[in-house]
Amino acid sequence: MAKTEKEKMLAGQYYDPSDAELVELRLKARLATERLNQTSMVDLEKRTALLKSLFGSTGESIYIESCFQCDYGENIHVGENFYANFGCVILDVADVRIGDNCFIAPQVGIYTATHPIDPVERAKGIEFAKPITIGNNCWIGGHATINPGVTLGDNVVVASGAVVTKSFGDNVVIGGVPAKILQSVP
């Protein structure tokens, strides 16, 4: 039996993002983030409920400043004590898994979505995605970019403005373009 476009998307295969089911799911997520971004910062209970209904899974303690954007929401899984500052964008075409006690600074982009390198293939409008995993106790600095397929271990600090194009293990500070290890975490 042939896979649906959503099944292909989640399997990391080429898929058609104009598929009706995917368009509907993105609209649902955009309407949910619109509600979240219009909900007062003092209405913590409502904001938390909106995030818990949008994301695939969360810990009990979760807070995201407005303005937040994502593609589907249901492919985002965050642990306990999660915080994201202003302007966070998570393109969750594939799974995004973030551990406990993680903090994301302003204007961070976490992007699982990618496109073919070949211009003829890219012009067809097809896409594919690679999942992102971020361990426990991580801090992602302002304006950092996490690219498709990256895994970060526990206790990783990503310096502001870093472009993370490859995976890193536990207990490191990374930074630069492309990101490299700057030091160990004590």
C-alpha positions as CSV (number, residue, x, y, z in Angstrom):
1,M,0.0,0.0,0.0
2,A,1.3,3.4,-0.9
3,K,2.4,5.8,1.8
4,T,0.5,9.0,2.4
5,E,2.4,12.3,2.0
6,K,2.4,12.7,5.8
7,E,3.9,9.2,6.2
8,K,6.6,10.0,3.7
9,M,7.2,13.4,5.4
10,L,7.7,11.7,8.8
11,A,9.9,9.0,7.3
12,G,12.3,11.5,5.9
13,Q,11.4,10.8,2.3
14,Y,10.5,13.3,-0.4
15,Y,6.9,14.4,0.0
16,D,4.5,16.9,-1.5
17,P,3.8,19.7,1.0
18,S,0.7,20.8,-1.0
19,D,-1.1,17.6,-0.1
20,A,-4.5,18.4,1.3
21,E,-4.0,16.7,4.7
22,L,-0.7,18.5,5.3
23,V,-2.2,21.9,4.3
24,E,-5.0,21.3,6.7
25,L,-2.6,20.3,9.5
26,R,-0.4,23.4,8.9
27,L,-3.5,25.6,9.0
28,K,-4.6,24.0,12.3
29,A,-1.2,24.8,13.8
30,R,-1.1,28.3,12.5
31,L,-4.5,29.0,14.0
32,A,-3.3,27.6,17.3
33,T,-0.2,29.7,17.3
34,E,-2.3,32.7,16.4
35,R,-4.4,32.1,19.5
36,L,-1.3,31.6,21.6
37,N,0.3,34.7,20.3
38,Q,-2.9,36.7,21.0
39,T,-3.3,35.4,24.6
40,S,-2.1,37.7,27.4
41,M,1.2,36.8,29.0
42,V,-0.6,37.0,32.4
43,D,-3.0,34.2,31.4
44,L,-0.5,31.5,32.1
45,E,-3.1,28.7,32.5
46,K,-4.6,29.4,29.0
47,R,-1.2,29.7,27.4
48,T,0.0,26.4,28.9
49,A,-3.2,24.7,27.8
50,L,-2.8,26.0,24.2
51,L,0.8,24.7,24.1
52,K,0.0,21.3,25.5
53,S,-2.8,20.9,22.9
54,L,-0.5,22.1,20.1
55,F,2.6,20.0,20.9
56,G,2.9,16.2,20.6
57,S,4.0,16.0,24.2
58,T,5.3,18.3,27.0
59,G,6.3,18.3,30.6
60,E,4.2,20.1,33.2
61,S,6.2,23.3,33.2
62,I,6.3,25.0,29.7
63,Y,6.3,28.6,28.7
64,I,6.9,30.2,25.3
65,E,6.9,34.0,24.7
66,S,5.0,35.4,21.8
67,C,5.6,35.5,18.9
68,F,6.0,31.7,18.4
69,Q,5.6,29.9,15.0
70,C,5.7,26.2,14.0
71,D,4.6,24.1,11.0
72,Y,2.6,21.3,12.7
73,G,3.1,21.4,16.4
74,E,2.3,17.8,16.8
75,N,5.8,16.8,15.9
76,I,7.3,18.9,18.8
77,H,8.1,17.1,22.0
78,V,9.6,19.0,25.0
79,G,10.5,17.9,28.4
80,E,9.9,19.4,31.9
81,N,10.8,23.0,32.5
82,F,10.9,24.2,28.9
83,Y,11.2,27.9,28.1
84,A,11.5,29.7,24.7
85,N,11.9,33.4,24.4
86,F,10.5,35.9,21.8
87,G,10.5,34.9,18.1
88,C,11.2,31.2,18.3
89,V,10.5,29.3,15.1
90,I,10.3,25.5,15.0
91,L,9.8,23.9,11.6
92,D,8.6,20.5,12.8
93,V,8.2,18.7,9.5
94,A,10.1,15.9,11.3
95,D,10.2,15.2,15.0
96,V,11.8,17.8,17.2
97,R,12.6,16.3,20.7
98,I,13.9,18.6,23.4
99,G,14.8,17.3,26.8
100,D,14.2,18.6,30.4
101,N,15.4,22.0,31.6
102,C,16.1,23.5,28.2
103,F,16.1,27.3,27.5
104,I,15.9,28.9,24.1
105,A,16.9,32.6,23.7
106,P,15.2,35.1,21.4
107,Q,15.0,34.6,17.6
108,V,16.2,31.0,17.6
109,G,15.3,28.8,14.6
110,I,15.0,25.0,14.8
111,Y,14.5,23.7,11.3
112,T,13.9,20.1,10.3
113,A,12.6,21.0,6.8
114,T,14.9,20.9,3.9
115,H,14.8,20.9,0.1
116,P,16.7,19.0,-2.7
117,I,20.0,20.4,-3.7
118,D,19.3,19.6,-7.4
119,P,17.5,22.7,-8.8
120,V,15.3,20.6,-11.1
121,E,14.1,18.5,-8.2
122,R,13.7,21.6,-5.9
123,A,11.6,23.3,-8.6
124,K,9.1,20.4,-8.4
125,G,8.1,21.7,-5.0
126,I,9.0,18.5,-3.1
127,E,10.6,18.6,0.3
128,F,12.0,16.3,2.9
129,A,13.0,16.5,6.6
130,K,15.4,15.3,9.1
131,P,14.6,15.1,12.9
132,I,16.3,17.2,15.5
133,T,17.1,16.1,19.1
134,I,18.3,18.3,21.8
135,G,19.3,16.7,25.2
136,N,18.6,17.8,28.8
137,N,19.9,21.0,30.3
138,C,20.6,22.7,27.0
139,W,20.7,26.5,26.4
140,I,20.4,27.8,22.9
141,G,21.7,31.4,22.5
142,G,19.9,34.2,20.6
143,H,19.7,34.0,16.9
144,A,21.2,30.5,16.8
145,T,20.1,28.2,14.0
146,I,19.7,24.4,14.4
147,N,19.7,22.7,11.0
148,P,18.0,19.5,9.9
149,G,19.3,16.2,11.3
150,V,21.2,17.7,14.2
151,T,21.4,15.9,17.6
152,L,22.8,17.8,20.6
153,G,23.7,15.9,23.8
154,D,23.0,16.9,27.4
155,N,24.4,20.1,28.9
156,V,25.1,21.7,25.5
157,V,25.3,25.5,25.3
158,V,24.9,27.0,21.8
159,A,26.5,30.5,21.5
160,S,24.4,33.3,20.1
161,G,24.4,33.5,16.3
162,A,25.7,29.9,15.9
163,V,24.7,27.9,12.9
164,V,24.6,24.3,14.0
165,T,25.1,22.0,10.9
166,K,26.3,18.8,12.6
167,S,25.7,16.9,15.8
168,F,27.6,17.3,19.1
169,G,27.9,15.2,22.2
170,D,27.4,16.1,25.9
171,N,29.0,18.9,27.9
172,V,30.2,21.3,25.3
173,V,29.8,24.9,24.4
174,I,29.6,25.4,20.6
175,G,29.5,28.5,18.5
176,G,30.4,30.0,15.2
177,V,29.4,29.5,11.5
178,P,29.4,26.6,11.2
179,A,29.4,25.7,14.9
180,K,32.4,24.1,16.4
181,I,33.4,23.2,20.0
182,L,34.6,26.3,21.9
183,Q,35.0,24.7,25.3
184,S,33.9,21.9,27.6
185,V,31.1,22.5,30.2
186,P,32.6,22.1,33.7
